[in-house]
Amino acid sequence: MNGENAGKALLFDGKTYVPLRVLANALGIPLRWDYAKKVAYLNNRKLQSVKLVERTSYVQLRPIAESYGAEISWDAKNKIAGLKTKGDK
């Protein structure tokens, strides 16, 4: 993300999922987790498709990133997803 390695991404049904906290931090978006209900809120909006894997919350990269103005790229040869936020070159 923005030229930095953000860790591993997961594929579910052909869609790329990334750690929620990493994505929220990269986009500068407030994140809140309701532990009692096991529900995540990004910018006070409830997220619908959160995948819990080994105590880490993963969300689908493209729809969230693009809704906040980021650009997504895919390097098929190396299987690497890229994200550029506003102002990043």
VMD Tcl script that builds the backbone (N, CA, C; Angstrom):
set m [mol new atoms 267]
animate dup $m
set s [atomselect $m all]
$s set {name element resname resid chain x y z} {
  {N N MET 1 A 0.849 -1.169 0.000}
  {CA C MET 1 A 0.000 0.000 0.000}
  {C C MET 1 A 0.897 1.235 0.000}
  {N N ASN 2 A 0.684 2.075 -1.007}
  {CA C ASN 2 A 1.518 3.261 -1.182}
  {C C ASN 2 A 3.001 2.901 -1.235}
  {N N GLY 3 A 3.304 1.778 -1.908}
  {CA C GLY 3 A 4.679 1.362 -2.079}
  {C C GLY 3 A 5.264 0.552 -0.934}
  {N N GLU 4 A 4.511 0.332 0.110}
  {CA C GLU 4 A 4.979 -0.442 1.263}
  {C C GLU 4 A 4.273 -1.794 1.303}
  {N N ASN 5 A 4.976 -2.809 1.762}
  {CA C ASN 5 A 4.378 -4.130 1.921}
  {C C ASN 5 A 3.444 -4.096 3.119}
  {N N ALA 6 A 2.191 -4.458 2.904}
  {CA C ALA 6 A 1.189 -4.399 3.972}
  {C C ALA 6 A 0.864 -5.782 4.522}
  {N N GLY 7 A 1.626 -6.772 4.148}
  {CA C GLY 7 A 1.366 -8.110 4.651}
  {C C GLY 7 A 0.568 -8.936 3.666}
  {N N LYS 8 A 0.101 -10.072 4.171}
  {CA C LYS 8 A -0.560 -11.006 3.257}
  {C C LYS 8 A -2.014 -10.635 3.001}
  {N N ALA 9 A -2.424 -10.937 1.798}
  {CA C ALA 9 A -3.820 -10.802 1.402}
  {C C ALA 9 A -4.348 -12.219 1.203}
  {N N LEU 10 A -5.638 -12.367 1.291}
  {CA C LEU 10 A -6.277 -13.667 1.097}
  {C C LEU 10 A -7.250 -13.586 -0.066}
  {N N LEU 11 A -7.456 -14.703 -0.739}
  {CA C LEU 11 A -8.438 -14.766 -1.811}
  {C C LEU 11 A -9.616 -15.616 -1.354}
  {N N PHE 12 A -10.814 -15.056 -1.483}
  {CA C PHE 12 A -12.062 -15.772 -1.232}
  {C C PHE 12 A -12.931 -15.582 -2.459}
  {N N ASP 13 A -13.325 -16.655 -3.099}
  {CA C ASP 13 A -14.180 -16.586 -4.289}
  {C C ASP 13 A -13.629 -15.625 -5.337}
  {N N GLY 14 A -12.314 -15.619 -5.524}
  {CA C GLY 14 A -11.691 -14.782 -6.542}
  {C C GLY 14 A -11.582 -13.313 -6.182}
  {N N LYS 15 A -11.868 -12.964 -4.947}
  {CA C LYS 15 A -11.793 -11.568 -4.497}
  {C C LYS 15 A -10.675 -11.438 -3.471}
  {N N THR 16 A -9.975 -10.306 -3.521}
  {CA C THR 16 A -8.843 -10.063 -2.628}
  {C C THR 16 A -9.317 -9.430 -1.329}
  {N N TYR 17 A -8.931 -10.055 -0.226}
  {CA C TYR 17 A -9.236 -9.551 1.107}
  {C C TYR 17 A -7.936 -9.183 1.805}
  {N N VAL 18 A -7.940 -8.062 2.511}
  {CA C VAL 18 A -6.763 -7.574 3.233}
  {C C VAL 18 A -7.134 -7.323 4.694}
  {N N PRO 19 A -6.124 -7.270 5.570}
  {CA C PRO 19 A -6.421 -6.981 6.973}
  {C C PRO 19 A -7.112 -5.625 7.119}
  {N N LEU 20 A -8.222 -5.615 7.823}
  {CA C LEU 20 A -9.036 -4.414 7.979}
  {C C LEU 20 A -8.260 -3.262 8.596}
  {N N ARG 21 A -7.540 -3.513 9.662}
  {CA C ARG 21 A -6.820 -2.436 10.342}
  {C C ARG 21 A -5.771 -1.810 9.430}
  {N N VAL 22 A -5.067 -2.635 8.659}
  {CA C VAL 22 A -4.049 -2.131 7.730}
  {C C VAL 22 A -4.692 -1.232 6.675}
  {N N LEU 23 A -5.815 -1.670 6.120}
  {CA C LEU 23 A -6.515 -0.875 5.106}
  {C C LEU 23 A -7.029 0.438 5.692}
  {N N ALA 24 A -7.639 0.382 6.858}
  {CA C ALA 24 A -8.163 1.599 7.502}
  {C C ALA 24 A -7.036 2.591 7.756}
  {N N ASN 25 A -5.902 2.104 8.249}
  {CA C ASN 25 A -4.767 2.994 8.512}
  {C C ASN 25 A -4.229 3.602 7.223}
  {N N ALA 26 A -4.126 2.807 6.152}
  {CA C ALA 26 A -3.612 3.305 4.872}
  {C C ALA 26 A -4.519 4.386 4.291}
  {N N LEU 27 A -5.821 4.216 4.485}
  {CA C LEU 27 A -6.786 5.184 3.944}
  {C C LEU 27 A -7.069 6.329 4.911}
  {N N GLY 28 A -6.567 6.224 6.143}
  {CA C GLY 28 A -6.799 7.272 7.144}
  {C C GLY 28 A -8.248 7.329 7.593}
  {N N ILE 29 A -8.878 6.170 7.706}
  {CA C ILE 29 A -10.298 6.087 8.041}
  {C C ILE 29 A -10.447 5.538 9.460}
  {N N PRO 30 A -11.294 6.165 10.279}
  {CA C PRO 30 A -11.513 5.648 11.635}
  {C C PRO 30 A -12.134 4.257 11.621}
  {N N LEU 31 A -11.587 3.391 12.457}
  {CA C LEU 31 A -12.049 2.021 12.572}
  {C C LEU 31 A -12.483 1.768 14.000}
  {N N ARG 32 A -13.619 1.084 14.144}
  {CA C ARG 32 A -14.088 0.691 15.474}
  {C C ARG 32 A -14.568 -0.744 15.391}
  {N N TRP 33 A -14.193 -1.537 16.382}
  {CA C TRP 33 A -14.597 -2.935 16.437}
  {C C TRP 33 A -15.450 -3.129 17.670}
  {N N ASP 34 A -16.647 -3.648 17.506}
  {CA C ASP 34 A -17.539 -3.967 18.622}
  {C C ASP 34 A -17.283 -5.426 18.981}
  {N N TYR 35 A -16.520 -5.629 20.058}
  {CA C TYR 35 A -16.133 -6.991 20.446}
  {C C TYR 35 A -17.332 -7.837 20.857}
  {N N ALA 36 A -18.304 -7.226 21.514}
  {CA C ALA 36 A -19.474 -7.979 21.978}
  {C C ALA 36 A -20.277 -8.535 20.799}
  {N N LYS 37 A -20.463 -7.724 19.768}
  {CA C LYS 37 A -21.265 -8.131 18.607}
  {C C LYS 37 A -20.419 -8.706 17.468}
  {N N LYS 38 A -19.087 -8.577 17.591}
  {CA C LYS 38 A -18.158 -9.000 16.532}
  {C C LYS 38 A -18.506 -8.337 15.208}
  {N N VAL 39 A -18.632 -7.004 15.272}
  {CA C VAL 39 A -18.989 -6.191 14.116}
  {C C VAL 39 A -17.960 -5.072 13.970}
  {N N ALA 40 A -17.536 -4.807 12.736}
  {CA C ALA 40 A -16.583 -3.737 12.461}
  {C C ALA 40 A -17.310 -2.541 11.853}
  {N N TYR 41 A -16.841 -1.354 12.227}
  {CA C TYR 41 A -17.373 -0.101 11.686}
  {C C TYR 41 A -16.215 0.685 11.099}
  {N N LEU 42 A -16.347 1.078 9.867}
  {CA C LEU 42 A -15.352 1.885 9.187}
  {C C LEU 42 A -15.991 3.232 8.912}
  {N N ASN 43 A -15.425 4.279 9.507}
  {CA C ASN 43 A -15.993 5.623 9.366}
  {C C ASN 43 A -17.461 5.630 9.812}
  {N N ASN 44 A -17.726 4.917 10.923}
  {CA C ASN 44 A -19.059 4.771 11.530}
  {C C ASN 44 A -20.072 4.038 10.657}
  {N N ARG 45 A -19.603 3.319 9.640}
  {CA C ARG 45 A -20.490 2.526 8.783}
  {C C ARG 45 A -20.200 1.047 9.022}
  {N N LYS 46 A -21.247 0.290 9.309}
  {CA C LYS 46 A -21.102 -1.130 9.595}
  {C C LYS 46 A -20.654 -1.875 8.335}
  {N N LEU 47 A -19.637 -2.708 8.495}
  {CA C LEU 47 A -19.159 -3.517 7.382}
  {C C LEU 47 A -19.904 -4.837 7.353}
  {N N GLN 48 A -20.286 -5.270 6.172}
  {CA C GLN 48 A -21.097 -6.469 6.022}
  {C C GLN 48 A -20.298 -7.747 5.842}
  {N N SER 49 A -19.216 -7.691 5.092}
  {CA C SER 49 A -18.523 -8.938 4.746}
  {C C SER 49 A -17.117 -8.985 5.339}
  {N N VAL 50 A -17.054 -9.143 6.635}
  {CA C VAL 50 A -15.773 -9.266 7.327}
  {C C VAL 50 A -15.488 -10.754 7.536}
  {N N LYS 51 A -14.293 -11.171 7.162}
  {CA C LYS 51 A -13.868 -12.561 7.352}
  {C C LYS 51 A -12.864 -12.584 8.506}
  {N N LEU 52 A -13.124 -13.417 9.499}
  {CA C LEU 52 A -12.185 -13.568 10.607}
  {C C LEU 52 A -11.309 -14.783 10.342}
  {N N VAL 53 A -9.992 -14.558 10.255}
  {CA C VAL 53 A -9.038 -15.624 9.995}
  {C C VAL 53 A -7.891 -15.474 10.996}
  {N N GLU 54 A -7.734 -16.477 11.836}
  {CA C GLU 54 A -6.667 -16.480 12.828}
  {C C GLU 54 A -6.603 -15.169 13.615}
  {N N ARG 55 A -7.753 -14.756 14.129}
  {CA C ARG 55 A -7.886 -13.570 14.981}
  {C C ARG 55 A -7.617 -12.246 14.256}
  {N N THR 56 A -7.654 -12.261 12.929}
  {CA C THR 56 A -7.482 -11.047 12.143}
  {C C THR 56 A -8.714 -10.853 11.277}
  {N N SER 57 A -9.201 -9.615 11.220}
  {CA C SER 57 A -10.366 -9.271 10.404}
  {C C SER 57 A -9.900 -8.890 9.005}
  {N N TYR 58 A -10.462 -9.554 7.997}
  {CA C TYR 58 A -10.147 -9.258 6.599}
  {C C TYR 58 A -11.391 -8.714 5.903}
  {N N VAL 59 A -11.171 -7.741 5.007}
  {CA C VAL 59 A -12.267 -7.165 4.222}
  {C C VAL 59 A -11.862 -7.150 2.754}
  {N N GLN 60 A -12.864 -7.095 1.897}
  {CA C GLN 60 A -12.610 -7.059 0.463}
  {C C GLN 60 A -11.944 -5.733 0.109}
  {N N LEU 61 A -10.832 -5.796 -0.572}
  {CA C LEU 61 A -10.020 -4.619 -0.866}
  {C C LEU 61 A -10.686 -3.625 -1.811}
  {N N ARG 62 A -11.075 -4.068 -2.995}
  {CA C ARG 62 A -11.489 -3.135 -4.050}
  {C C ARG 62 A -12.678 -2.237 -3.683}
  {N N PRO 63 A -13.822 -2.761 -3.244}
  {CA C PRO 63 A -14.958 -1.859 -3.022}
  {C C PRO 63 A -14.703 -0.832 -1.920}
  {N N ILE 64 A -14.014 -1.226 -0.885}
  {CA C ILE 64 A -13.758 -0.273 0.204}
  {C C ILE 64 A -12.743 0.773 -0.239}
  {N N ALA 65 A -11.630 0.329 -0.801}
  {CA C ALA 65 A -10.585 1.267 -1.216}
  {C C ALA 65 A -11.098 2.251 -2.262}
  {N N GLU 66 A -11.807 1.754 -3.269}
  {CA C GLU 66 A -12.303 2.645 -4.320}
  {C C GLU 66 A -13.367 3.611 -3.807}
  {N N SER 67 A -14.158 3.194 -2.827}
  {CA C SER 67 A -15.172 4.109 -2.294}
  {C C SER 67 A -14.540 5.267 -1.529}
  {N N TYR 68 A -13.278 5.130 -1.139}
  {CA C TYR 68 A -12.558 6.212 -0.462}
  {C C TYR 68 A -11.518 6.860 -1.372}
  {N N GLY 69 A -11.641 6.654 -2.679}
  {CA C GLY 69 A -10.818 7.351 -3.651}
  {C C GLY 69 A -9.460 6.748 -3.937}
  {N N ALA 70 A -9.197 5.550 -3.487}
  {CA C ALA 70 A -7.911 4.903 -3.755}
  {C C ALA 70 A -7.976 4.136 -5.072}
  {N N GLU 71 A -6.815 3.895 -5.659}
  {CA C GLU 71 A -6.716 3.127 -6.893}
  {C C GLU 71 A -6.134 1.752 -6.584}
  {N N ILE 72 A -6.710 0.723 -7.193}
  {CA C ILE 72 A -6.265 -0.651 -6.997}
  {C C ILE 72 A -5.622 -1.150 -8.283}
  {N N SER 73 A -4.533 -1.881 -8.136}
  {CA C SER 73 A -3.898 -2.524 -9.288}
  {C C SER 73 A -3.645 -3.985 -8.933}
  {N N TRP 74 A -3.455 -4.819 -9.961}
  {CA C TRP 74 A -3.201 -6.240 -9.741}
  {C C TRP 74 A -2.055 -6.675 -10.628}
  {N N ASP 75 A -1.011 -7.215 -10.031}
  {CA C ASP 75 A 0.132 -7.775 -10.748}
  {C C ASP 75 A -0.100 -9.282 -10.816}
  {N N ALA 76 A -0.650 -9.756 -11.940}
  {CA C ALA 76 A -1.024 -11.166 -12.072}
  {C C ALA 76 A 0.189 -12.086 -12.023}
  {N N LYS 77 A 1.299 -11.654 -12.591}
  {CA C LYS 77 A 2.505 -12.490 -12.622}
  {C C LYS 77 A 2.995 -12.805 -11.202}
  {N N ASN 78 A 3.040 -11.792 -10.362}
  {CA C ASN 78 A 3.547 -11.962 -8.995}
  {C C ASN 78 A 2.448 -12.128 -7.955}
  {N N LYS 79 A 1.190 -12.038 -8.406}
  {CA C LYS 79 A 0.027 -12.146 -7.517}
  {C C LYS 79 A 0.101 -11.148 -6.364}
  {N N ILE 80 A 0.264 -9.865 -6.760}
  {CA C ILE 80 A 0.365 -8.785 -5.776}
  {C C ILE 80 A -0.698 -7.734 -6.089}
  {N N ALA 81 A -1.483 -7.396 -5.065}
  {CA C ALA 81 A -2.453 -6.309 -5.185}
  {C C ALA 81 A -1.766 -5.034 -4.740}
  {N N GLY 82 A -2.039 -3.947 -5.457}
  {CA C GLY 82 A -1.466 -2.649 -5.114}
  {C C GLY 82 A -2.561 -1.657 -4.801}
  {N N LEU 83 A -2.257 -0.717 -3.923}
  {CA C LEU 83 A -3.216 0.316 -3.538}
  {C C LEU 83 A -2.483 1.641 -3.498}
  {N N LYS 84 A -3.029 2.655 -4.156}
  {CA C LYS 84 A -2.496 4.016 -4.097}
  {C C LYS 84 A -3.588 4.919 -3.575}
  {N N THR 85 A -3.279 5.653 -2.528}
  {CA C THR 85 A -4.258 6.587 -1.959}
  {C C THR 85 A -4.094 7.942 -2.610}
  {N N LYS 86 A -5.031 8.827 -2.333}
  {CA C LYS 86 A -4.969 10.174 -2.877}
  {C C LYS 86 A -3.635 10.821 -2.502}
  {N N GLY 87 A -3.016 11.450 -3.465}
  {CA C GLY 87 A -1.760 12.155 -3.215}
  {C C GLY 87 A -0.521 11.285 -3.345}
  {N N ASP 88 A -0.653 9.978 -3.434}
  {CA C ASP 88 A 0.498 9.106 -3.595}
  {C C ASP 88 A 0.842 9.021 -5.072}
  {N N LYS 89 A 2.132 9.021 -5.406}
  {CA C LYS 89 A 2.569 8.962 -6.800}
  {C C LYS 89 A 3.035 7.587 -7.180}
}
mol reanalyze $m
mol bondsrecalc $m
mol representation Tube
mol addrep $m
